[in-house]
Amino acid sequence: MQEEEVELSAGNAEAALAAGLQGVADLGELGERGWLSTVAGHAAEALYRLGRDDEAWQMTETADEAGAPDDVITQMLILQVRAKVLSRRGEHAEAERLGREAVAWGDPTDALAHKADSYRDLAIVLSAAGKRDEALSALAEARAFYEAKGHTVGVANVEELRAGLVASLEA
């Protein structure tokens, strides 16, 4: 799981996916479901980043089947990936609803990096829906959580997204 998170942060979706698929297979073989759900959630994110949306959705189903209904991180990952997949399909209202639900799951926790990720992903969904000001606000929230965590890579990623969004507004 940590290898997936590091590779995703580094922008290496292929390596994250390889680690995730191996982890899902190994944990499934052992009958371990708690960690499998989270590993599958990260694998779904890697698949999404690779543009393999149908497989990403299927992997969220694997995460959902293995995960507990109160597993906050797994539920957030499922919602975030599904929101972005739906957004890419043009289903903006449902994508936004799922993105906001992911944020709501994380809000009461102290999982700063996961909270930041959920706001970043909400910004991606909002931007795709043409809600640029709301997307910028979500990116500001993401940045604040990344900064509080000391997650400099996350801050840099948010700044890259923000710069692209601002450039699209100025165009």
N, C-alpha and C positions, 0 to 999 in steps of 0.2 A: 504494500500500500504506500509506504513512504517513497519507494522508487517511482511509482506512478505519479505521486504528487510533485516530486522533484522534476521529473521529466516534463510534466505538464507546465510547471512554472517556467521551465527553461525553453518551452515552445517546441519540445520534441515529442509530438503526438505519436509517432511511430514507435519510439522506445517505450513510451507510457503504455501504449496498447499491447505491445509484446509482454511487458511485465504484468499487465492486467489480465490478459488472456491466460497466461501461465498461472497466475494467482487464482483465478476463478476455477481453472481445471484442478489445481492442487487442492484447494480448499474444498471443492465439491467432492473430490475423491476421499478426503478425510471426513466428510460429512459435517464440516464446520460451516455454519450458515451466517453467524453474526458478522464476521470479518468478510465473508464472501460477498455480502450485500454491498458493503462499502467499496470493496475492490471492483465489483461489477459497476458500481456508479461511476468510479473514475474511468473505467474502461469505456463506458458509454460516452463520457466526455471526450476521450481520445478519438473514438469513432466519429463523434460529431465534428471535431476539429478537422478530421480527415475527409469530411464531406460524405461520410457513409451513414446517412441519416436513418435509413431503414434498420440497419444493424445497430445503430445507437439506440433507437427506440426499443428494439428487441432486448438489448442489454439492460435497459431500464426495467424491462419486465423481469429479467433474471434478478436484478437487484431487489425489485418489489417482492417477488416470490420468496426470496431468501431473508429479506429484512423484516425486522419487527415494526409494527405500526407506530411505535414511539421512538424509533431510532432516528433522531433528529438529523444527523449528518446524511444518512442514506436517503431519507425522505427529501432533504434539500437537493441532493445530487440528482435524484430522479426528476424532481420538478424543474430544476434548472435546465437539464438536458432536454426534457420534453418541451419546455417553453421555447428554447432556441430552435429545435427542430420544427415546431409548429410555426414559429416566426418565419423561418426560411420557406415554409410552404405557403406563406401568405395568410395564415390564420392568426392575425394579430391580436384580436380580442382575447381568444383563449390563451394565446402565448403570454400576453400580459397578465392575465389572471393567474396562470401557473407561476410566472416569475414573481409576482407579488406574494403568492402563497409561500414560495421558497424563502423570501425575505422574512415573512412573518414567522416561519418555523425557527429561523435563526435569531431573531430579535431578542428573545429572552435569555439567550445563552451568552457565554463568555468566549465562544469559539470565534475569535476575531477574524482569522483568515477565511474561515468558511462564510462568515457574515459578509466580509468584503467580496468574496467570490459571488455571493448571491446578488449583491447590489451591482457588481460589474455585469453579470449576466442579465439582470433586469435592464440595465442601460443598453445592452446590445439589442434586446427585444424592443425597447421603447424607441430606439433610434430607427430600427427597421420599420416601425409603425409610423414614422414621421414625427414622433414626439421628442424633438431634439432638446428642448429646454428641460423636460423631465429626465431625459437620458443624462444630460449634464449634471443634474442634481443627484441622480443615482451614482454617477461616477465620483462625485465629490464625497458621497457617503462611503463608497468603496475605498477611496484614497484615505479617508480618515481612519477607517478600520485597519487598513494595511499599515499606515504610519504608526498607529497605536501598537500594533504587533511587532513593528520593526521589520516588516516584510518589504525590503527595498525592491525586490523583483516585481512584486505586486504593484507597488507604487509606480514603477517604470512602465509596466503594462497598462495601467490606468491612464497614465499621462499620454501614452501612444494612442490609446483609444480616444481620449479627450481631444488631442491635437487633430486627429482625423475627423472627428465630429465637428469641431470648430471650423476646420477647413471646408467641410461640406456646407456649413452655414454661410460661409463667406463667398462661396462659389456662385 
